[in-house]
Amino acid sequence: MIKLIITDMDGTFLNSRGDYNRALFSEVASAMAQQGVHFAPCTGKQVDRVEELLGEESANFWILGDSATRIKHRGRYVYQSLLQNSLGLAIIAQLARVPGSHITIAC
């Protein structure tokens, strides 16, 4: 018996335009809920972006966002594995000292 469905977002759940069939998914999500099946999008996207994409229904999903470093369910984070801000700033400072032209993106 299936109890959990985990899916990647980009190129799997979402189409090439970054969207999905909302009407169909609403029906499927309702059927999953009736059968006690949990849905969990897993993505490198930020949790907030996933909630924005999936709308109000996302409150009942397990969202594995930020490359699974943050897991949210029913409006609260149940797991977070984040770098301390001071460590992140130290890494950025070290990268800034690398010679040559480069771009540093920190999230």
C-alpha positions in Angstrom: 0.0 0.0 0.0 1.4 3.4 -1.0 1.7 5.9 1.9 4.0 8.6 0.6 4.7 10.0 -2.9 7.9 12.1 -3.2 8.6 14.0 -6.4 11.2 16.3 -7.8 9.7 19.6 -9.1 11.6 20.8 -12.1 11.3 18.6 -15.2 9.3 16.0 -13.2 6.2 17.5 -11.5 6.5 20.9 -13.2 6.4 21.2 -17.0 8.9 23.1 -19.1 7.1 26.4 -18.3 7.5 25.7 -14.6 3.8 25.1 -14.1 1.5 22.0 -13.7 -2.1 21.0 -14.4 -3.7 22.6 -11.4 -7.2 21.1 -11.9 -5.9 17.6 -12.4 -3.5 17.8 -9.4 -6.3 19.1 -7.2 -8.3 16.0 -8.0 -5.3 13.7 -7.4 -4.4 15.5 -4.1 -8.0 15.0 -2.9 -7.9 11.3 -3.8 -4.5 10.9 -2.1 -5.8 12.6 1.1 -8.9 10.3 1.1 -6.6 7.3 0.9 -4.2 8.5 3.5 -1.3 9.0 1.0 1.1 11.9 1.8 2.6 14.0 -0.9 6.1 15.5 -0.7 7.7 17.7 -3.3 11.5 17.6 -3.0 13.4 20.3 -4.6 16.3 22.7 -4.6 13.7 25.5 -4.6 13.1 27.4 -1.4 10.2 26.2 0.7 8.4 29.5 0.3 8.5 29.2 -3.5 7.1 25.7 -3.4 4.2 27.0 -1.2 3.7 29.8 -3.7 3.5 27.4 -6.6 1.2 24.8 -4.9 -1.1 27.3 -3.1 -3.2 26.5 -0.1 -3.1 22.8 -0.7 0.6 22.8 0.1 -0.2 23.2 3.9 -1.0 19.5 4.0 2.1 18.4 2.1 5.6 17.5 3.4 7.8 20.1 1.6 11.4 19.1 1.3 12.9 22.4 0.0 16.2 24.2 -0.2 17.8 20.9 -1.4 16.2 19.0 1.5 17.9 21.2 4.1 14.5 22.4 5.3 11.4 20.2 5.7 8.0 21.9 6.4 4.7 20.3 7.3 1.4 21.9 8.3 3.0 25.4 8.5 6.0 24.6 10.6 9.5 23.5 10.0 10.1 20.0 11.3 13.7 19.9 10.2 16.4 22.5 9.3 20.0 22.0 8.6 21.4 25.5 8.0 24.8 27.0 8.0 25.4 29.6 10.8 25.4 33.1 9.3 29.0 33.7 10.5 30.2 30.6 8.7 28.5 31.6 5.5 30.0 35.1 5.7 33.5 33.5 6.3 33.1 31.3 3.2 32.0 34.3 1.1 35.0 36.3 2.3 37.4 33.4 1.5 35.9 33.1 -2.0 36.2 36.8 -2.6 40.0 36.5 -2.1 40.3 33.9 -4.9 42.1 35.6 -7.8 40.4 36.1 -11.2 37.0 37.2 -12.1 34.2 35.1 -10.7 30.7 35.4 -9.4 29.7 34.3 -5.9 26.1 33.4 -5.2 25.1 32.7 -1.6 21.7 31.5 -0.6 
